[in-house]
Structures are given as structure tokens and as C-alpha cells.
Amino acid sequence: MDLTRRQTEQDERMRKLAASEQELQHALSQEQSRNEANAQKHSEQLQALERSKDLLIAAITDQLNASRRLHQAIVLEKDGLMKNIQQELLQAVTQKGEVEQNLTAALESCHKSLSESKRDMHILRREYNELAQNHDQQIQKVRMWYEENLLTVA
């Protein structure tokens, strides 16, 4: 009987082992299913992250390109303004030079006219003095003639 009891106990242990193995197989199968589901979920999340990364890179690239275009436009505008300022300064300097030349010419003309006027004044003064002297001499001659003729008539 001992052998039968041992055989029964061994059969019982074998059934328990088989049941445990089945439970382990079932648990393993469930764990594999969960792992596969998690792997699928992680794969989808990774793909979504990749798409987000690509979209972010594209947005950053667009922003960078827009910033470069803006910088280039600012540089061109600054260069254009600088050229305009340089042209206006050159024109102002040229006009200032022309004005200075005109003022210098006008000043020289005034100086020349003043010099001529002074010379003419001296000439006129000399002529006036000569005329005044001639006039005095003529008056003196007329007086002398008058006195002579007055004495002769008397």
C-alpha cells in the first residue's frame, strides 16, 4: 500500500505541478500579451514623439529662416538708409561748398565794389577840390577884374 499511496501522492504532486505549470504558462502568456501591448503602445508613443520632433524641427527651421530673412531685410534697409544718408550728406556738403563759393564770390565782388567806390570817392574828392580851387581862383580873378575895372571906371 505504501507504493500506491506514494504513487497517488506523486500523481497528486504531478497534477499540482501540471496545474502550476498551466497557471505559470497562462501568467506568462498574459505577461507576454501585456508586454506586446506595452511595446506596441511605446512604439506608437515613439512614433508620435518622432513626428512631434520632426514638426518641431520644421517649425524651428521655418522660424530660423524667417529670422534670417528679417535680418537680411534689416541689413538691406540699413544699407539703403546709409546710402541715402551718405548721398544727402554729400549733397549737403556740395551745396555748402557751392554756397561758400557763392558767398566768397559775393564778398569779393562787394570788396571790389567797395574798393572801386573808395577810389571813385578819392577821385571825386580830388576833382571837387580841384573844382573848388578853380572856383576860388575864378572868384579871385573876377574880384581882381572887378576891382581893376572899378578903379578904371572911377
Salt bridges, closest charged atoms under 4 A:
ASP2 OD1 - ARG5 NH2 2.80
ASP2 OD2 - ARG6 NH2 3.99
GLU9 OE2 - ARG5 NH1 3.57
GLU9 OE1 - ARG13 NH2 3.97
GLU12 OE1 - ARG15 NH2 2.42
GLU31 OE1 - ARG34 NH2 2.59
GLU50 OE1 - LYS53 NZ 3.34
GLU100 OE2 - LYS96 NZ 2.77
ASP120 OD1 - ARG119 NH2 3.57
